[in-house]
């Protein structure tokens, strides 16, 4: 791909996605030169995120062009989408000719449910790392993981790091650094609780307990998805 070629980035929308998973990378992608970023959903109806932000898609699955970069965000809505045939079929169809197949946070589980991470190293949110192996991926606890043409990011805020890594892959480091500077992306978190490796152990256990029901449900969904993938072989 030359510097004059247009890069097409398709970013998936679905109900109850985590908006920052989407909007962090979107801000980076939209600043890349010669790039068209398209928001894709199953229907043209506005999509409501898990915290209430409503986002309008640009195009539907049926009308979407082949994307150079296929991107999937995460969120509580991933649970339903992991068993939603139209979403899984769209991902598989796009993945055949996409230059990069990517995700942030639990979007990796959706890629996994579509069979697109089998045999690949991948990252996801720390609370979902144990589910990657069920779906045939090798879990890697890093902010961004590149394995061939799969690029996956960790939880939520890792989306900006992810976006900059993708920008460097597509447009070169100079462009990525320019975008980072314009975004003034220079994180200095006020607390040390942003990772399970640095958070207070009491807080860590409280978060684990508060999310246990959803994690148990998601594990069952991942197991069913893995069984379907096995039957398709």
C-alpha positions as CSV (number, residue, x, y, z in Angstrom):
1,X,0.0,0.0,0.0
2,X,1.5,3.3,-1.1
3,X,1.1,6.7,0.6
4,X,-1.5,7.7,-1.9
5,X,-3.7,4.7,-1.6
6,X,-6.9,5.2,0.4
7,X,-7.1,3.2,3.6
8,X,-10.6,1.9,4.5
9,X,-11.3,1.3,8.2
10,X,-14.5,-0.5,9.1
11,X,-15.5,-0.1,12.8
12,X,-18.3,-2.3,14.1
13,X,-21.2,-1.1,16.1
14,X,-23.6,-3.2,18.2
15,X,-25.9,-2.5,21.1
16,X,-24.2,-2.1,24.5
17,X,-20.7,-1.6,23.2
18,X,-18.2,0.3,25.3
19,X,-18.0,3.7,23.6
20,X,-14.4,4.4,24.5
21,X,-13.3,1.1,23.0
22,X,-14.6,2.6,19.7
23,X,-14.0,6.3,20.1
24,X,-10.4,6.1,21.3
25,X,-9.2,4.3,18.2
26,X,-11.7,6.3,16.0
27,X,-10.0,9.6,17.0
28,X,-6.6,8.2,15.9
29,X,-7.9,6.6,12.7
30,X,-9.8,9.7,11.7
31,X,-6.5,11.7,11.8
32,X,-4.6,9.3,9.5
33,X,-4.0,10.6,6.0
34,X,-5.9,9.2,3.0
35,X,-8.1,7.2,5.4
36,X,-11.9,6.7,5.3
37,X,-13.4,5.5,8.6
38,X,-16.8,3.9,8.4
39,X,-19.1,2.9,11.2
40,X,-20.8,-0.4,10.3
41,X,-23.9,-1.9,12.0
42,X,-26.4,-4.6,11.2
43,X,-29.2,-2.0,10.6
44,X,-29.1,1.8,10.0
45,X,-30.7,2.5,13.4
46,X,-28.7,4.4,16.0
47,X,-26.8,2.2,18.3
48,X,-26.8,2.9,22.1
49,X,-23.7,2.2,24.0
50,X,-23.7,0.4,27.4
51,X,-23.4,3.8,29.2
52,X,-26.1,5.6,27.1
53,X,-24.1,7.3,24.3
54,X,-26.0,6.9,21.0
55,X,-24.0,6.5,17.8
56,X,-25.3,6.5,14.3
57,X,-23.8,4.0,11.8
58,X,-22.7,5.0,8.3
59,X,-23.6,1.8,6.6
60,X,-25.1,-1.6,7.2
61,X,-23.5,-5.1,6.9
62,X,-25.3,-5.6,3.6
63,X,-23.9,-2.5,2.0
64,X,-20.4,-2.4,3.6
65,X,-17.4,-2.4,1.3
66,X,-14.4,-4.6,1.8
67,X,-12.3,-3.0,4.6
68,X,-8.5,-2.8,4.8
69,X,-8.8,-2.7,8.6
70,X,-11.7,-4.5,10.4
71,X,-12.2,-3.3,13.9
72,X,-14.3,-4.7,16.8
73,X,-14.9,-2.9,20.1
74,X,-15.9,-4.7,23.3
75,X,-18.6,-4.1,26.0
76,X,-21.4,-6.0,27.7
77,X,-23.0,-6.4,24.3
78,X,-20.3,-8.8,23.2
79,X,-22.1,-11.5,25.2
80,X,-25.1,-11.5,22.8
81,X,-23.0,-10.8,19.7
82,X,-20.8,-13.9,20.3
83,X,-23.9,-16.0,19.4
84,X,-25.4,-13.6,16.8
85,X,-25.1,-15.3,13.4
86,X,-25.3,-12.1,11.2
87,X,-22.4,-10.5,13.2
88,X,-20.3,-13.6,13.1
89,X,-20.9,-14.2,9.4
90,X,-20.1,-10.6,8.6
91,X,-16.8,-10.8,10.5
92,X,-15.8,-14.0,8.7
93,X,-16.6,-12.6,5.3
94,X,-14.7,-9.4,5.9
95,X,-11.7,-11.2,7.4
96,X,-11.1,-13.1,4.2
97,X,-9.6,-10.1,2.5
98,X,-9.0,-7.6,5.2
99,X,-5.4,-6.4,5.6
100,X,-5.7,-6.3,9.4
101,X,-8.3,-7.9,11.7
102,X,-8.3,-6.0,15.0
103,X,-10.1,-5.4,18.3
104,X,-9.9,-3.6,21.6
105,X,-11.0,-5.0,25.0
106,X,-13.5,-7.8,24.9
107,X,-13.9,-7.3,21.1
108,X,-11.3,-10.0,21.0
109,X,-13.9,-12.5,22.3
110,X,-16.1,-11.6,19.4
111,X,-13.3,-12.2,17.0
112,X,-12.6,-15.5,18.8
113,X,-16.2,-16.6,18.6
114,X,-16.0,-16.0,14.8
115,X,-13.0,-18.3,14.7
116,X,-10.6,-15.5,13.8
117,X,-8.1,-15.9,16.6
118,X,-7.4,-19.6,16.6
119,X,-3.7,-20.0,16.8
120,X,-3.0,-16.3,17.3
121,X,-1.6,-14.4,20.3
122,X,-4.1,-11.8,21.6
123,X,-4.9,-9.3,24.3
124,X,-8.2,-8.4,25.9
125,X,-9.6,-6.9,29.1
126,X,-7.9,-8.3,32.1
127,X,-11.2,-9.8,33.4
128,X,-11.6,-11.8,30.2
129,X,-8.0,-13.0,29.6
130,X,-8.9,-16.5,30.7
131,X,-11.5,-16.8,28.0
132,X,-9.1,-16.4,25.1
133,X,-7.7,-19.8,25.4
134,X,-11.2,-21.3,25.3
135,X,-11.5,-19.7,21.8
136,X,-8.2,-21.0,20.6
137,X,-6.1,-17.9,21.2
138,X,-3.0,-17.5,23.3
139,X,-3.7,-14.8,25.9
140,X,-0.9,-12.1,26.2
141,X,-1.1,-9.5,29.0
142,X,0.0,-6.5,27.0
143,X,-1.6,-3.2,26.0
144,X,-1.3,-4.1,22.3
145,X,-0.4,-7.4,20.7
146,X,0.5,-7.9,17.1
147,X,0.5,-11.4,15.6
148,X,0.7,-11.4,11.8
149,X,-2.3,-9.5,10.6
150,X,-4.2,-9.6,14.0
151,X,-3.8,-6.6,16.2
152,X,-5.6,-6.7,19.6
153,X,-5.7,-4.2,22.4
154,X,-6.2,-4.6,26.1
155,X,-9.1,-3.1,28.1
156,X,-10.9,0.1,27.1
157,X,-8.2,2.8,27.5
158,X,-5.7,0.7,25.7
159,X,-7.7,1.7,22.6
160,X,-5.6,4.8,22.1
161,X,-2.3,2.9,22.3
162,X,-3.8,0.4,19.9
163,X,-4.9,3.1,17.5
164,X,-1.4,4.6,17.4
165,X,0.2,1.2,16.9
166,X,-2.1,0.6,13.9
167,X,-1.4,4.1,12.6
168,X,2.3,3.3,12.7
169,X,1.8,0.0,10.9
170,X,-0.3,1.7,8.1
171,X,1.2,5.1,7.8
172,X,4.6,5.0,9.5
173,X,6.0,6.0,12.9
174,X,6.3,9.7,12.0
175,X,2.6,10.0,11.2
176,X,1.7,8.1,14.4
177,X,3.9,10.3,16.5
178,X,2.4,13.4,15.0
179,X,-1.1,12.1,15.8
180,X,0.0,11.4,19.4
181,X,1.3,14.9,19.8
182,X,-1.8,16.5,18.4
183,X,-4.0,14.4,20.7
184,X,-1.6,15.3,23.6
185,X,-1.7,11.7,24.5
186,X,0.7,11.8,27.5
187,X,-1.1,9.7,30.2
188,X,-0.3,10.4,33.8
189,X,-3.0,8.6,35.8
190,X,-3.8,10.0,39.2
191,X,-3.9,6.6,40.9
192,X,-2.2,3.3,40.6
193,X,-5.4,1.2,40.4
194,X,-5.5,1.0,36.6
195,X,-4.1,-2.6,36.4
196,X,-4.6,-5.7,38.4
197,X,-0.9,-5.9,38.9
198,X,-0.8,-2.5,40.7
199,X,-4.3,-2.1,42.3
200,X,-4.9,-2.7,46.0
201,X,-5.8,-6.3,46.6
202,X,-9.0,-5.5,48.4
203,X,-10.2,-3.3,45.5
204,X,-9.2,-6.1,43.1
205,X,-11.3,-8.6,44.9
206,X,-14.2,-6.2,45.1
207,X,-14.2,-5.7,41.4
208,X,-13.9,-9.5,40.7
209,X,-16.9,-10.1,43.0
210,X,-19.0,-7.4,41.4
211,X,-18.4,-8.8,37.9
212,X,-18.6,-12.5,38.8
213,X,-22.1,-13.1,37.4
214,X,-21.3,-11.5,34.0
215,X,-18.0,-13.4,33.8
216,X,-19.7,-16.7,34.5
217,X,-22.3,-16.0,31.8
218,X,-19.6,-15.0,29.4
219,X,-17.6,-18.1,30.1
220,X,-20.6,-20.3,29.2
221,X,-21.1,-18.3,26.0
222,X,-17.4,-18.7,25.1
223,X,-17.6,-22.5,25.7
224,X,-20.7,-22.8,23.4
225,X,-18.9,-20.7,20.8
226,X,-15.8,-23.0,21.0
227,X,-18.0,-26.0,20.6
228,X,-19.6,-24.6,17.5
229,X,-16.2,-23.8,16.0
230,X,-15.1,-27.3,16.7
231,X,-18.1,-28.7,14.9
232,X,-17.4,-26.6,11.9
233,X,-13.9,-28.1,11.3
